[in-house]
Amino acid sequence: MGQKTHPFGFRVGITEAHRSRWYAPKLLYGELLVEDEKIRQYCDRELNRKPPFAAVSDVHIERTREELKVILKTARPGLVIGPKGAEVERLTNELMKMTGRKVSIDIIEVTEPDLDAKLVAEGVAEQLKRRTGFRRVLKQRAEATMTAGALGVKIQISGRLGGAEMGRQETIRLGSIPLQTLQANVDYALSEAFTTYGAIGVKVWIYKGMYEEIKEEEEYSRAAGARPRARGRH
């Protein structure tokens, strides 16, 4: 009972590709792992937490001996690039200073933000910060996700909802969420809304269909190993 599994971690190496793609000897591995986390935190802080609020939903990292490639998935690519590429240049220079390596940044547009769990979770968190009625927020976002073409959505918020004295949990669920099916493409994200009366956690699950039904050209990056793939049937 109650043995929760992260939907992305559950599928890594089976139907989902790793978000960090590189190889390193034992001595370097820890250092590069920490560096990856710092890059992700920096991108989130610079692009999502302060203007231009570029709605970056995912950061993929690839390394070769010569360079470090950062792939940003964003709903607002224009804001990441900035006027005449100024913003992306600043970001590249900052990451080069931080890592001491040659850095290149690729930007992939998220064409349907309502089907991206991270962007939906961030949207819910943002509305909760503005003290919008939480039941209304849940209903609106869940319905918008289903309208965008999802086969199922579940949004769960937890904390001092509406400023209540005691923390509790509220969940909305539409359609189906087959969490134990490895072949099912379930996007999951966690976000937090830091309100004056405490932190409210937001979890979002979005079921988009089976992997073999998803057209390859609709998927993220053309980089090696960056596409989720259907398992071969043996």
Secondary structure, 3 states (H helix, E strand, C coil): CCCCCCHHHHHECCCECCCEECCCCHHHHHHHHHHHHHHHHHHHHHHCCCCCCCCEEEEEEEECCCEEEEEEEECCHHHHHCHHHHHHHHHHHHHHHHHCCEEEEEEEECCCHHHCHHHHHHHHHHHHHCCCCHHHHHHHHHHHHHHCCCCEEEEEEEECHHHCCCCEEEEEEEECCCCCCCCEEEEEEEEEEEECCEEEEEEEEEEEEEHHHCCHHHCCCCCCCCCCCCCCCC
